[in-house]
Amino acid sequence: MAQRDYVNKKRTQKKPATNKRPFPVAALLVAVVLVSAGIYGLYFITTNSDVKASKQASQKAPTSAPKPKPKKPEFIDEIENAKIEVEVEEQEQKGPYYMQCASLRNRDDAEALKAQIAFKTGLIADVDRTEGKNGVWYRVRIQPFDTKRLAESANNQIKRARMSRCQIYLMPK
């Protein structure tokens, strides 16, 4: 087989594609018709509107004296001057409340939680040792609160600090 000389071979040039699309005359005509119809529509609206007639009528109308302010209705005066008496019953205070935040087996963990509560919220917690059926438990408590509202406020403080949620209990008498 004879060898081919690829080095001296001349390159053949590709012919450019002659697939030219024809100019879209129909689309151009549709666009021109739509634009001209829009312009005519705007012209028609501005020339035949009642805005000019209303402006001319308002300019020709004579200015009248200012209207008197309407009188204040009588019932408004009665409402403003009325005295309301409400009877409020005193609610019985149930007693002091406490919050229990955790019950842990390890005293060191309970002390760590107590310090965390004091550091993040400023509330003072106590660690109480309790012996039960399951062994020794260390309760982390915050006490006392005179009203349940104060206890809930402190519980919300702990929630905002993203700590464990505490339970509110009524102190036994």
Backbone bond lengths (Angstrom), bond angles and torsions (degrees), N, CA, C in turn:
res aa  C-N    CA-C-N  psi(-1)  N-CA   C-N-CA  omega(-1)  CA-C   N-CA-C  phi
1 M - - - 1.434 - - 1.518 108.39 -
2 A 1.290 116.03 139.43 1.458 120.18 -176.78 1.517 109.82 -82.12
3 Q 1.310 115.16 146.22 1.457 119.53 -179.67 1.515 110.45 -83.16
4 R 1.301 113.63 146.67 1.463 118.49 -179.79 1.515 109.61 -99.94
5 D 1.272 116.81 147.42 1.462 122.27 179.72 1.533 107.71 -100.12
6 Y 1.352 114.82 97.21 1.455 119.06 -178.55 1.514 111.88 -83.29
7 V 1.311 119.64 -19.11 1.450 122.18 -177.13 1.521 110.56 -72.88
8 N 1.289 117.47 -45.22 1.465 121.10 -176.00 1.519 112.63 -90.06
9 K 1.303 117.40 1.42 1.449 120.37 -177.90 1.521 109.55 -70.34
10 K 1.285 116.56 136.87 1.453 121.10 -179.56 1.520 109.26 -86.75
11 R 1.286 114.51 142.12 1.448 120.37 -179.70 1.517 110.69 -80.24
12 T 1.301 113.21 141.56 1.465 117.40 175.87 1.525 108.17 -92.65
13 Q 1.273 116.33 136.70 1.461 120.69 -179.04 1.523 109.80 -89.39
14 K 1.332 114.18 137.73 1.451 119.49 179.08 1.517 108.99 -80.26
15 K 1.311 114.33 141.96 1.457 119.62 178.69 1.524 108.61 -82.59
16 P 1.312 117.66 135.98 1.453 120.01 178.66 1.534 110.35 -64.46
17 A 1.323 115.52 148.39 1.454 120.87 -178.83 1.510 109.41 -69.64
18 T 1.288 115.77 137.34 1.466 121.09 -177.81 1.522 110.98 -107.87
19 N 1.329 117.24 26.59 1.466 121.56 178.95 1.522 109.89 -84.67
20 K 1.293 117.55 64.44 1.461 120.88 177.85 1.517 109.00 -82.62
21 R 1.295 114.72 135.03 1.454 119.18 178.13 1.516 108.49 -82.67
22 P 1.298 116.25 147.55 1.475 118.58 178.01 1.525 109.61 -73.33
23 F 1.303 117.25 155.04 1.457 123.04 -179.55 1.534 108.87 -64.01
24 P 1.355 118.64 132.20 1.472 121.13 -176.98 1.529 111.55 -77.36
25 V 1.271 116.66 83.67 1.465 122.75 -177.63 1.527 109.93 -67.90
26 A 1.316 117.72 -41.10 1.465 120.53 -177.60 1.529 110.75 -63.05
27 A 1.325 117.36 -42.92 1.461 120.27 179.15 1.521 110.85 -64.90
28 L 1.319 117.27 -37.52 1.456 121.14 178.42 1.526 110.30 -64.24
29 L 1.324 117.66 -42.29 1.462 121.00 179.13 1.535 111.30 -64.17
30 V 1.314 116.84 -42.39 1.468 120.08 178.79 1.525 110.30 -62.67
31 A 1.327 118.65 -41.92 1.452 121.94 179.83 1.520 111.45 -64.42
32 V 1.328 117.04 -41.84 1.467 120.96 179.69 1.521 110.02 -65.18
33 V 1.323 117.88 -41.69 1.470 121.12 179.92 1.532 110.13 -64.37
34 L 1.327 118.57 -43.21 1.465 120.98 -179.40 1.527 111.76 -65.39
35 V 1.317 117.89 -43.42 1.466 120.84 179.67 1.523 110.36 -64.46
36 S 1.323 117.62 -43.53 1.468 119.81 -179.63 1.528 110.56 -66.90
37 A 1.339 118.49 -36.82 1.463 120.47 177.54 1.534 109.85 -64.91
38 G 1.330 118.84 -39.57 1.457 121.41 177.68 1.514 112.13 -63.70
39 I 1.325 116.59 -42.24 1.470 120.29 179.32 1.517 110.58 -64.60
40 Y 1.344 116.95 -43.40 1.462 120.46 178.72 1.526 110.70 -63.45
41 G 1.334 117.20 -39.36 1.459 120.69 179.61 1.516 111.44 -62.02
42 L 1.324 117.12 -43.74 1.471 120.38 178.15 1.532 111.07 -64.68
43 Y 1.309 117.02 -40.77 1.465 121.17 178.43 1.527 110.28 -62.80
44 F 1.323 116.67 -42.78 1.459 121.48 -179.42 1.525 110.82 -63.26
45 I 1.327 116.67 -41.70 1.467 120.50 -178.90 1.528 110.78 -66.10
46 T 1.327 117.62 -42.34 1.473 119.74 -177.65 1.524 112.05 -70.75
47 T 1.306 118.21 -33.74 1.469 118.99 -178.55 1.516 112.19 -79.97
48 N 1.303 119.83 -27.62 1.463 121.73 -175.78 1.525 113.15 -106.78
49 S 1.309 118.72 15.67 1.469 119.63 -177.34 1.517 110.77 -82.32
50 D 1.337 114.92 159.27 1.462 121.28 178.48 1.520 111.81 -89.98
51 V 1.300 118.27 3.46 1.460 121.35 -178.32 1.520 110.25 -65.61
52 K 1.327 116.35 -42.88 1.465 119.17 179.71 1.525 110.56 -63.46
53 A 1.331 116.70 -41.48 1.460 120.35 -179.16 1.521 110.60 -65.64
54 S 1.305 117.76 -39.83 1.462 119.32 -179.54 1.526 111.00 -70.69
55 K 1.341 117.71 -34.16 1.465 120.17 177.34 1.527 110.43 -65.87
56 Q 1.334 116.38 -42.46 1.454 119.64 -179.97 1.521 110.91 -66.66
57 A 1.315 116.47 -37.57 1.463 119.86 -179.32 1.531 110.64 -68.22
58 S 1.326 116.14 -38.22 1.464 118.18 -179.41 1.524 111.20 -71.36
59 Q 1.337 117.93 -28.60 1.460 120.38 178.52 1.525 111.05 -74.81
60 K 1.322 117.79 -31.66 1.462 121.70 -178.13 1.518 111.95 -81.67
61 A 1.313 118.41 -22.11 1.459 121.09 -176.94 1.526 109.47 -67.61
62 P 1.318 117.11 134.15 1.463 119.63 179.52 1.530 109.95 -72.37
63 T 1.317 113.94 145.49 1.465 118.82 179.04 1.515 108.75 -78.84
64 S 1.324 114.87 133.21 1.463 119.42 -178.34 1.525 109.09 -100.97
65 A 1.287 115.61 172.10 1.461 121.79 179.85 1.526 108.29 -66.78
66 P 1.343 118.08 150.17 1.464 119.96 179.72 1.529 110.82 -60.71
67 K 1.322 114.90 143.01 1.459 120.83 -178.57 1.525 109.25 -71.91
68 P 1.305 117.09 140.95 1.466 119.28 177.66 1.527 109.76 -71.21
69 K 1.325 114.51 146.59 1.462 119.51 179.20 1.523 109.46 -69.69
70 P 1.340 116.09 139.70 1.473 117.46 179.59 1.527 110.54 -68.32
71 K 1.311 115.36 148.50 1.466 120.14 -179.57 1.514 109.69 -73.68
72 K 1.302 114.03 150.21 1.452 121.10 178.45 1.527 108.63 -72.45
73 P 1.328 117.60 130.41 1.475 118.71 179.92 1.525 111.15 -62.26
74 E 1.322 115.48 152.00 1.459 120.99 -176.02 1.527 112.22 -67.08
75 F 1.330 117.08 -33.86 1.466 118.62 -175.88 1.523 111.73 -67.48
76 I 1.323 118.30 -23.97 1.468 120.01 177.15 1.522 109.60 -68.58
77 D 1.339 116.91 -41.26 1.466 119.88 176.26 1.516 111.06 -62.58
78 E 1.333 115.99 -38.26 1.465 119.53 179.70 1.529 110.47 -65.80
79 I 1.314 116.92 -40.42 1.463 120.74 -179.62 1.519 110.55 -66.93
80 E 1.337 117.35 -42.54 1.460 120.50 -178.01 1.530 111.57 -66.12
81 N 1.308 117.59 -32.99 1.452 120.94 -176.05 1.532 113.32 -96.51
82 A 1.315 118.23 0.62 1.460 121.18 -176.85 1.524 110.55 -74.91
83 K 1.321 114.86 146.54 1.463 120.78 176.18 1.519 107.45 -112.89
84 I 1.317 115.17 130.22 1.457 120.43 -177.41 1.515 108.55 -111.83
85 E 1.307 115.67 130.33 1.454 121.22 178.85 1.524 107.82 -110.36
86 V 1.311 116.06 128.39 1.455 121.31 -179.51 1.516 108.64 -124.30
87 E 1.317 115.48 133.35 1.453 119.75 177.22 1.526 108.22 -93.19
88 V 1.318 115.64 125.46 1.453 121.14 -179.47 1.522 108.40 -114.09
89 E 1.312 114.98 124.12 1.453 119.03 178.77 1.521 109.21 -89.07
90 E 1.300 115.75 134.52 1.463 120.43 177.03 1.517 108.69 -72.15
91 Q 1.321 115.97 132.07 1.455 119.64 178.11 1.515 109.24 -89.52
92 E 1.291 113.60 143.22 1.453 119.54 -179.36 1.523 109.71 -73.56
93 Q 1.322 115.72 130.41 1.462 120.37 177.46 1.520 108.18 -78.51
94 K 1.314 116.08 127.46 1.458 119.55 -176.46 1.523 112.09 -78.40
95 G 1.286 117.55 -23.02 1.453 117.62 177.49 1.503 111.97 132.32
96 P 1.307 116.99 -177.48 1.461 119.66 -178.03 1.539 111.02 -72.17
97 Y 1.332 114.05 149.74 1.461 121.84 179.70 1.524 109.50 -117.89
98 Y 1.327 115.84 159.02 1.458 120.76 172.11 1.517 108.31 -137.97
99 M 1.313 115.83 160.45 1.466 121.59 177.32 1.513 108.51 -116.93
100 Q 1.316 115.68 132.99 1.460 120.18 174.00 1.518 106.82 -108.27
101 C 1.338 115.78 119.63 1.458 120.74 -175.61 1.522 112.75 -95.22
102 A 1.302 117.54 -27.04 1.470 119.79 179.67 1.509 109.58 -164.79
103 S 1.325 114.25 160.08 1.450 121.95 172.66 1.525 105.74 -135.37
104 L 1.319 116.07 108.97 1.461 121.05 -170.45 1.521 111.00 -118.96
105 R 1.312 116.19 155.04 1.474 121.70 178.97 1.525 111.81 -80.16
106 N 1.319 117.16 -31.53 1.454 122.34 -173.24 1.529 109.86 -101.48
107 R 1.326 117.43 128.75 1.464 120.83 -179.44 1.530 111.58 -65.04
108 D 1.336 116.97 -36.87 1.469 119.88 -179.58 1.529 111.35 -62.56
109 D 1.336 116.70 -39.39 1.468 119.87 177.58 1.528 111.00 -65.57
110 A 1.319 116.33 -39.44 1.465 120.68 178.49 1.527 110.90 -65.24
111 E 1.319 117.13 -41.90 1.467 120.28 178.00 1.534 110.93 -65.85
112 A 1.332 116.76 -36.78 1.465 120.28 178.36 1.522 110.68 -64.52
113 L 1.350 117.36 -42.06 1.460 121.00 177.39 1.523 110.95 -65.16
114 K 1.315 117.11 -39.66 1.464 121.43 177.65 1.525 110.47 -59.93
115 A 1.332 116.70 -44.43 1.470 120.70 178.92 1.519 110.89 -66.41
116 Q 1.314 117.48 -38.13 1.463 121.35 179.94 1.531 110.52 -65.43
117 I 1.332 116.96 -41.47 1.468 120.79 177.53 1.522 110.06 -62.94
118 A 1.317 117.00 -44.31 1.468 120.47 -179.58 1.519 110.94 -65.69
119 F 1.316 117.05 -38.53 1.462 120.24 -177.18 1.527 111.98 -72.27
120 K 1.330 117.96 -43.11 1.464 120.70 -174.82 1.516 114.27 -84.39
121 T 1.339 117.72 -30.94 1.465 119.13 -174.52 1.520 113.87 -117.55
122 G 1.313 118.36 -20.06 1.456 120.70 -177.81 1.515 113.05 84.14
123 L 1.328 117.82 4.11 1.458 121.18 178.10 1.527 109.56 -85.45
124 I 1.322 116.11 147.03 1.466 120.73 -178.36 1.520 108.25 -98.34
125 A 1.308 116.12 121.09 1.464 121.77 -179.61 1.520 109.76 -108.57
126 D 1.330 115.27 158.35 1.465 122.37 176.86 1.521 108.50 -120.76
127 V 1.337 115.86 150.95 1.455 121.23 174.55 1.527 106.77 -112.21
128 D 1.348 115.94 117.71 1.463 121.58 -179.68 1.529 109.41 -109.98
129 R 1.336 116.00 136.02 1.468 121.25 178.26 1.527 107.50 -92.43
130 T 1.335 115.96 130.30 1.452 121.35 -179.26 1.523 109.05 -132.16
131 E 1.341 115.78 134.63 1.461 119.83 176.01 1.519 107.80 -106.60
132 G 1.326 114.77 125.54 1.455 119.56 -179.41 1.505 110.81 -129.38
133 K 1.322 116.70 -165.55 1.459 121.82 179.67 1.524 111.59 -64.35
134 N 1.315 116.79 -31.68 1.465 121.88 -176.68 1.516 113.38 -91.48
135 G 1.295 118.23 3.27 1.456 120.68 -180.00 1.513 111.75 115.47
136 V 1.325 115.81 -156.46 1.461 121.86 -176.42 1.531 109.56 -91.15
137 W 1.351 115.10 132.45 1.462 121.92 177.44 1.523 108.34 -126.01
138 Y 1.329 115.12 148.50 1.464 121.08 176.77 1.523 107.78 -116.46
139 R 1.334 116.17 113.80 1.467 122.13 -177.80 1.519 109.62 -93.60
140 V 1.330 114.69 134.02 1.467 120.71 174.93 1.519 105.95 -101.21
141 R 1.337 115.78 112.99 1.458 121.66 -175.95 1.520 110.86 -124.95
142 I 1.325 113.70 150.15 1.463 121.12 172.37 1.520 105.13 -119.66
143 Q 1.327 117.32 122.97 1.447 119.89 -176.41 1.500 110.93 -152.66
144 P 1.252 121.84 168.93 1.458 129.76 -21.85 1.524 109.91 -92.97
145 F 1.314 116.24 159.35 1.464 123.35 173.73 1.515 107.01 -122.34
146 D 1.327 117.10 132.64 1.462 120.69 -177.42 1.528 111.80 -68.70
147 T 1.334 116.87 -38.82 1.465 120.34 -178.69 1.522 109.93 -124.83
148 K 1.311 114.85 160.66 1.459 120.03 178.89 1.527 110.20 -68.10
149 R 1.308 116.71 -31.63 1.462 120.61 179.14 1.524 111.63 -61.54
150 L 1.323 116.77 -41.87 1.469 120.14 177.45 1.529 110.98 -65.16
151 A 1.338 116.26 -38.61 1.459 119.75 178.02 1.525 111.04 -65.48
152 E 1.337 117.89 -40.50 1.468 120.98 178.02 1.516 111.20 -66.74
153 S 1.316 117.14 -36.06 1.460 120.70 177.04 1.529 110.66 -62.48
154 A 1.330 116.41 -43.90 1.468 120.05 177.90 1.526 110.75 -66.05
155 N 1.333 117.27 -36.86 1.461 121.14 177.92 1.532 110.32 -64.55
156 N 1.320 117.08 -38.23 1.468 120.49 176.98 1.522 111.23 -66.53
157 Q 1.322 116.80 -34.14 1.468 120.60 175.17 1.527 110.00 -60.82
158 I 1.308 115.94 -43.54 1.467 120.62 -179.78 1.525 110.54 -67.14
159 K 1.329 117.33 -37.33 1.467 120.81 177.81 1.525 110.59 -64.88
160 R 1.335 116.60 -41.84 1.469 119.90 179.66 1.518 111.72 -64.68
161 A 1.330 116.36 -28.66 1.463 120.80 177.79 1.526 111.06 -81.32
162 R 1.344 116.36 1.06 1.475 123.30 178.41 1.520 111.72 58.46
163 M 1.298 113.44 48.92 1.461 119.83 176.74 1.524 107.58 -113.35
164 S 1.322 115.79 -177.71 1.462 119.75 -178.41 1.525 109.66 -62.60
165 R 1.301 114.81 147.96 1.457 118.99 179.42 1.514 109.05 -82.72
166 C 1.290 114.70 134.87 1.454 120.61 -177.72 1.529 109.43 -97.14
167 Q 1.318 115.96 154.05 1.454 122.37 176.22 1.528 108.38 -102.42
168 I 1.326 115.12 140.51 1.474 121.22 -179.22 1.514 108.41 -99.74
169 Y 1.335 116.33 129.54 1.456 122.16 -179.66 1.516 109.85 -129.05
170 L 1.317 114.90 151.33 1.458 121.74 173.47 1.525 107.75 -82.67
171 M 1.321 116.92 130.93 1.459 120.17 -178.29 1.522 109.93 -69.58
172 P 1.313 116.42 135.20 1.456 118.23 177.92 1.529 109.86 -68.61
173 K 1.334 115.72 147.77 1.481 120.03 -177.82 1.494 111.70 -87.34
